[in-house]
Amino acid sequence: MAAPTQKQRIYDGDGDLLMQDQNLHQRIVVLPDSKPIKGPDNNARLRIMWGQHLLDDLLAGRYASLVCAVNTEDNSHGIIAQLAHLLPSSQWDAKSITQYANMFAHRESLSVIKFDMDAVEVLGLLRPKRQQHLKLADLRYGFRFVSEMIKQKPTRRPVASVSFLGAKANRVCDIDSEDEPSFETVLRIMHESGFAGDVYPSPRMWDCAPTSVYARYPFPDSLDNMRLGGS
């Protein structure tokens, strides 16, 4: 006789019932992109760390390196300065980060700058001097460079990256526009450039419900089927 089916409980006590409140202020609806398989999935995928706190994970030693943006004006509000301040063995601060970035800024091309913070190596993407914002072409070039750096030095793994969305000083703009690209576009550029780390969405993206999200990229083929009018 087959065992009776029963919904798996998530919380102790009445937690499951209480957490069914659809008016929760901040919600993320995560969909599985496929059923688990018996063997390993050999396809390279990006993990998308919905609801996770990047700074906490860096300080806990979960990553050897971080990819983020830096600029030549003011880095005091960026995650790189927060990380430098909180790492006890780091000799960097917002001022020295900005001064160091100025030494490597190019007028026409993006630069990738290494910041050794002892426990974490930061790979900073610095936009060209002539640009007010990062462009998608800059992001593609930067992640190709970063991916090769990680390939040449495996000790840089595991690696995490910010989403490059929702920033102020280091905004990413779409092609021929001042608007931000979609998260999917950024993920596609990272993946096509050979990057194989974890990506942290910006906290403002945690309010994306009722839009459902996936926890890995590339997304399943069913999404393209729906876009083409299929079910």
Residue pairs with C-beta under 8 A, 6 or more apart in sequence:
9 16
10 16
10 19
11 18
11 19
26 206
26 207
27 207
27 209
28 50
28 51
28 206
28 208
28 209
28 213
29 208
29 209
29 210
29 211
29 212
29 213
30 50
30 212
30 213
30 214
30 215
31 212
31 213
31 214
32 215
33 214
33 215
33 216
33 219
33 220
34 220
43 218
44 191
44 196
45 191
45 196
45 216
45 217
45 218
46 187
46 190
46 191
46 195
46 196
46 197
46 198
46 199
46 216
46 217
47 197
47 198
47 199
47 215
47 216
48 187
48 198
48 199
48 201
48 213
48 214
48 215
48 216
48 217
49 57
49 160
49 198
49 199
49 200
49 201
50 201
50 206
50 213
50 215
51 206
52 200
54 66
54 79
54 160
54 162
54 200
55 79
55 82
55 83
55 86
57 63
57 160
58 66
58 83
58 120
58 160
59 83
59 86
59 87
61 119
62 158
62 160
63 120
63 158
63 159
63 160
63 198
64 120
64 121
64 155
64 156
64 157
64 158
64 159
65 120
65 121
65 122
65 123
65 150
65 156
65 157
65 159
65 160
66 79
66 80
66 83
66 120
66 121
66 122
66 123
66 159
66 160
66 161
66 162
67 122
67 123
67 125
67 143
67 146
67 159
67 160
67 161
67 162
67 195
67 197
68 78
68 79
68 80
68 122
68 123
68 124
68 125
68 161
68 162
68 170
69 78
69 124
69 125
69 126
69 127
69 134
69 162
69 164
69 167
69 170
70 78
70 80
70 97
70 98
70 101
70 113
70 124
70 125
70 126
70 170
71 78
71 98
71 101
71 126
71 127
71 169
71 170
72 98
72 101
72 102
72 105
72 126
72 129
73 98
73 169
74 94
74 98
74 169
75 81
75 94
75 97
75 98
75 101
75 169
76 94
77 168
77 169
78 167
78 169
78 170
79 162
80 97
80 115
80 122
80 124
81 93
81 94
81 97
83 90
83 117
83 120
83 122
84 90
84 92
84 93
84 94
84 97
84 115
84 117
85 93
87 117
87 118
87 119
87 120
89 117
89 118
89 119
90 117
90 118
90 119
92 115
92 117
97 115
100 113
100 115
101 113
101 124
101 126
104 111
104 113
104 126
105 111
105 126
105 128
105 129
106 128
106 129
107 128
107 129
107 130
108 128
108 130
109 128
109 141
110 125
110 126
110 127
110 128
110 134
110 138
110 141
110 142
111 125
111 126
112 123
112 124
112 125
112 126
112 142
112 145
112 146
112 149
113 123
113 124
113 126
114 121
114 122
114 123
114 124
115 121
115 122
115 123
115 124
121 156
123 146
123 149
123 156
125 134
125 138
125 139
125 142
125 146
127 133
127 134
127 135
127 138
127 170
128 138
131 138
133 170
133 171
133 172
133 173
133 178
134 164
134 170
134 171
134 172
134 173
135 172
135 173
135 175
136 172
136 173
136 174
136 175
136 181
136 185
136 189
139 164
139 172
139 186
139 189
139 190
140 189
140 192
140 193
143 189
143 190
143 193
143 194
143 195
144 193
144 194
146 193
146 195
147 193
147 194
147 195
147 196
148 194
149 156
150 156
150 157
150 159
150 195
150 196
150 197
151 194
157 197
158 197
158 198
159 197
159 198
160 197
160 198
160 199
160 200
161 190
161 195
161 197
161 198
161 199
161 200
162 199
162 200
162 202
163 183
163 186
163 199
163 200
163 201
163 202
163 205
164 170
164 172
164 186
165 172
165 180
165 181
165 183
165 186
165 201
165 202
165 205
166 180
166 202
166 203
166 204
166 205
167 202
171 180
172 180
172 181
172 186
173 179
173 180
173 181
174 180
174 181
174 185
183 201
183 205
184 217
184 219
187 199
187 217
188 217
190 199
190 217
191 217
191 218
199 217
214 220
225 231
